Amino acid sequence: MRVLIQRVKWARVTVAGQETGSIGPGYLLLIGFGREDFGEPNMVIEPMIQKILNLRIMNDSKDRMNRSLLDTGGGILAVSQFTLHADCRRGRRPGFANAIPLEDAEALFDRFVDLLGDAGVVVKTGLFGANMEVSLLNDGPVTIWLDSVDLFNR
């Protein structure tokens, strides 16, 4: 599982001109599931959620990254993005064999979003599998890359 976190002042996603989700201050999460996640998703999803929610990358009163999203009450805009598993080692066209099939990824994405909501965070989403337009105002900019293979040494 790969997650790109962008700290934002606001973010929104639209599909065919209709807004499907928007947040104020918080995180835009771009989320992709890979073949390494297939079969044991709870061993990846739950620790990844804890990592995301408890990372101290929100500013405190002294403008230092010293607070978590839970500390600030920020929101999350979660957007599925299989292209996070692009393989660009050969040629000029990325390969996507490392991304899991659409139906499986959708089930994992839905579980991820449900668990974020269960943690008490306001979560908005795009529309899974759709061509989305994502707008945001980066805050910092702060961008963090999380990869479950690196984080959890499975």
C-alpha positions as CSV (number, residue, x, y, z in Angstrom):
1,M,0.0,0.0,0.0
2,R,1.3,3.4,-0.9
3,V,-0.1,6.7,0.4
4,L,1.0,10.1,-0.6
5,I,0.0,12.6,2.1
6,Q,-0.3,16.3,1.2
7,R,-0.9,18.7,4.1
8,V,-3.5,21.1,2.7
9,K,-5.4,24.3,3.7
10,W,-8.3,22.9,1.6
11,A,-8.8,20.3,-1.1
12,R,-11.7,19.2,-3.3
13,V,-12.4,16.6,-5.9
14,T,-14.9,16.8,-8.8
15,V,-16.2,14.2,-11.2
16,A,-17.8,15.4,-14.5
17,G,-18.2,18.9,-13.0
18,Q,-19.8,17.7,-9.8
19,E,-18.0,18.0,-6.4
20,T,-17.8,14.6,-4.7
21,G,-15.8,15.7,-1.7
22,S,-14.1,18.7,-0.1
23,I,-12.3,19.5,3.2
24,G,-10.7,22.5,4.9
25,P,-7.4,22.1,6.7
26,G,-6.1,18.5,6.8
27,Y,-4.7,15.9,4.5
28,L,-5.2,15.0,0.9
29,L,-4.4,11.3,0.7
30,L,-3.6,9.7,-2.6
31,I,-3.9,5.9,-2.0
32,G,-2.8,2.9,-4.1
33,F,-2.9,-0.8,-3.3
34,G,-0.3,-3.1,-4.7
35,R,0.0,-6.9,-5.2
36,E,2.0,-7.1,-1.9
37,D,-1.2,-6.0,-0.1
38,F,-3.4,-8.7,-1.5
39,G,-4.3,-11.4,1.0
40,E,-3.6,-9.7,4.3
41,P,-5.0,-6.2,4.0
42,N,-5.6,-5.8,7.8
43,M,-1.9,-6.2,8.4
44,V,-1.4,-3.1,6.2
45,I,-4.5,-0.9,6.4
46,E,-4.8,-0.6,10.2
47,P,-1.1,0.2,10.9
48,M,-1.1,2.6,7.9
49,I,-4.1,4.4,9.4
50,Q,-2.4,4.7,12.8
51,K,0.7,6.1,11.1
52,I,-1.2,8.7,9.1
53,L,-3.4,9.8,12.0
54,N,-0.5,10.1,14.4
55,L,2.2,11.7,12.3
56,R,3.2,15.0,13.8
57,I,3.2,17.1,10.6
58,M,0.6,19.7,11.5
59,N,1.9,23.0,12.9
60,D,1.7,24.0,16.5
61,S,1.3,27.6,17.9
62,K,5.0,28.2,17.2
63,D,4.6,27.1,13.6
64,R,6.6,23.9,14.1
65,M,5.4,20.5,12.8
66,N,4.5,19.1,16.2
67,R,0.9,18.1,16.1
68,S,-1.0,15.2,14.6
69,L,-4.2,15.4,12.5
70,L,-6.0,14.0,15.6
71,D,-4.6,16.9,17.6
72,T,-5.9,19.5,15.2
73,G,-9.2,18.0,14.2
74,G,-8.4,18.3,10.5
75,G,-10.2,16.4,7.7
76,I,-9.1,13.9,5.1
77,L,-9.9,13.8,1.4
78,A,-9.1,10.3,0.3
79,V,-8.5,9.7,-3.4
80,S,-7.8,6.3,-5.0
81,Q,-4.8,6.4,-7.3
82,F,-3.5,3.1,-8.8
83,T,-0.8,5.0,-10.6
84,L,1.2,5.1,-7.4
85,H,2.2,1.6,-8.3
86,A,3.5,2.6,-11.8
87,D,6.7,0.7,-12.9
88,C,8.8,3.1,-15.0
89,R,12.0,1.1,-15.1
90,R,11.6,0.3,-18.8
91,G,10.7,2.3,-21.8
92,R,8.5,5.3,-21.8
93,R,5.1,3.8,-20.9
94,P,4.6,3.0,-17.3
95,G,3.4,-0.5,-16.4
96,F,0.7,-1.1,-13.8
97,A,1.1,-4.9,-13.2
98,N,2.0,-4.2,-9.6
99,A,-1.4,-2.5,-8.9
100,I,-4.2,-4.9,-7.8
101,P,-7.3,-5.4,-9.8
102,L,-10.0,-2.7,-9.7
103,E,-12.6,-4.7,-7.7
104,D,-10.1,-5.8,-5.1
105,A,-8.7,-2.3,-4.8
106,E,-12.1,-0.8,-4.4
107,A,-12.9,-3.1,-1.5
108,L,-9.6,-2.2,0.2
109,F,-10.2,1.5,-0.4
110,D,-13.7,1.3,1.1
111,R,-12.3,-0.5,4.2
112,F,-9.6,2.1,4.6
113,V,-12.1,4.9,4.4
114,D,-14.5,3.2,6.8
115,L,-11.7,2.7,9.4
116,L,-10.6,6.3,9.1
117,G,-14.1,7.4,9.8
118,D,-14.3,4.9,12.8
119,A,-11.3,6.8,14.2
120,G,-13.4,9.9,14.4
121,V,-11.9,11.8,11.4
122,V,-14.1,13.6,8.9
123,V,-13.4,11.7,5.6
124,K,-14.5,12.7,2.1
125,T,-13.7,10.9,-1.0
126,G,-13.6,11.1,-4.8
127,L,-15.4,8.5,-6.9
128,F,-13.5,5.2,-7.1
129,G,-12.3,4.4,-10.7
130,A,-13.6,7.7,-12.1
131,N,-11.6,10.4,-13.9
132,M,-11.3,13.0,-11.2
133,E,-10.1,16.5,-11.0
134,V,-8.4,17.3,-7.7
135,S,-7.8,20.8,-6.5
136,L,-5.9,21.8,-3.4
137,L,-3.9,24.5,-1.7
138,N,-0.8,22.9,-0.3
139,D,0.2,24.0,3.2
140,G,3.9,24.2,3.6
141,P,4.2,22.5,1.2
142,V,4.3,19.3,3.3
143,T,4.3,16.1,1.3
144,I,5.0,12.7,2.9
145,W,5.4,9.3,1.1
146,L,4.4,6.2,2.9
147,D,5.0,2.7,1.6
148,S,3.8,-0.3,3.6
149,V,6.7,-2.4,2.4
150,D,9.2,0.1,3.8
151,L,7.2,0.8,7.0
152,F,6.1,-2.6,8.1
153,N,8.9,-4.8,6.7
154,R,6.6,-7.6,5.8
